[in-house]
């Protein structure tokens, strides 16, 4: 417990490297304790804040695997966000998919909305506007006011651009008349 206390104290006083050393020593000695996950998250946060995104992502992935049975959707979304920053879209999509599945099974509507939003962003960045638009429809269907007005304008613009680029007539637009994942986009 002294090492854990030292890590927290060092962190509170701005001594990041010392905090990381004490936290790692604590984890080496007390890996199986329930408090170890809290200390591991502290290490992950410090790695990320220190600009070591890849190390932070790898440690978070290891922690999520260790806590697999109890890992929350937010853990997977954070993992996806780190993967996005590292431009690893497939890894980000896999993490988001797992988090979204867990959120749906738990009936956790806020986590489902967050998962849909993450999925839209990933597909958009990966150049799959059809999938981004489909998830945008799902998000709007669940909660039309989940995004800010500025974000709604952005995603509606993405949707309109998709229609124009693929020459989709107005009568085939919208989720009731069209499912973009069922056709190939024309480029």
Buried (B, 14 or more C-beta within 10 A) or exposed (E): EEBBEBBBEBBEEEBBEBBBBBBBBBBEEBEEBEEBBEBBBBBBEBBBEEEBBBBBBBBBBEBBEBEEEEBBBBBBBBBBBBBBBBEBBEBBBBBBBBBBBBBBEEEBEEBBBBBBBBBBBBBBEBEBBBBBBBBBBBBBEEBEEBBEEEEBEEBEEBBEEBBEEBEBEEEEBEBEEBEBEEEEBEE
